[in-house]
């Protein structure tokens, strides 16, 4: 059966001397792996449609009882010119892609999340400053899509245990006044970092780039995401692309 669907290329790796295995997040089939025969040839028929982050209409032969399907056709739907040509835009987009690659289950359709990814890249592609804020905004939304949404509703000023510490429950996804009997179930926030996360959870997409995120907050927030995703996914989560921004 031939399937045709919109997709984003999340990951690519070499396969034989001439081919590639690509991981797509598709509108109609969820995350899946496809074999593109001849994609490594200099004059291949796919062009840039199979490059990482490409927004592509992909046709593939889907066979039951197989985890790897074969690409028959791929055409670029839209080019993200700003994302591709700006180092910060590109790095943040790759961080978003890596998060999807690590967290999504194969073959689980999620049209709403797919549309959100496309919208996020579209707005990023038309934005200039504070691009890292889009990564935080996206991760907070992804957490919600995955079913362990963070509740920022409590007034954190009421939860301060001392002048610099907020206790966050990983189980409930919110601040808590409970004693830390098991450190594995809690995360300790400083006041400023939590406030930055809270602000980005409340902003609309068009206003994301208005919020600046200084370097010290970037590292703290990335550490939190690594901890929170790992806890709920019950496997190690770490965004390696983040290191590109620190180089």
C-alpha positions, 0 to 999 in steps of 0.5 A: 500500500502506498501512503502519502503524508505531510512530514518533518524529517527528524533524523537521518543516518547512512545505510549502505553506500548509497542509501539513508534511513530517515526518521519522520514525524508524519501527520497521518502515521506518527513517527516512523522510519523510512528507507530512502534508496539512492538518497546518498547519491549526488544526483538523487531524485529527492533533492533537499526534501530529505534533509533534516528539518525538511517539511516534506510530502513523502510517499512510501510503500507501507507493508504490514509486519515491517518497521522499515518502509521504503520511500517512493517519492518526496517533495519539499512543501516549504523551505524554512529559509531563516531557520536554515541560514541562521545558526541560532534558528537552526540550532533551536529547530534541531533541539525541537526535532531532537526532543520529538525524536526522543519522546515520540512512540513509533506509529502513534498518530497525533495530528494536533501535535504535528500542526503545532510543530509546523506552526512553531517552525513557521513563526520561528522562521519569521522571527528575529530575536530571542529564538531560544525562547521558542525551545522552552515554549515548545518543550512546555507544550510537548510536555502537555501533549505527552500527558504530564503537563506542568501546573504553574497556577499556584502563586510561587511566592506562597511556596518559598521555603527560604529566599532562594528555593522552590520545591517542585513535585515531579509526580504532580508537576507543580510546586509543593510544600511537602518535605523532601522525603525522597529527593528523586521525586522533587526538583529544586528551583530558584525563584528566577528560573521558575518565573521565566518558565512560568512566563513562557507558559502563559505567552501566545505564540506570536509573543514568544520572541519578546521574552529573553532568556539569558545564558544562565537560565538556558542551562538551568531550564535545560537541566530541568527538562532533562530531569523532568522528561527522564522522570516521566518517560522512565528513560534517559532524556538529554538534548545533545544539540543544546551543547551547540549553543554553548560552544 
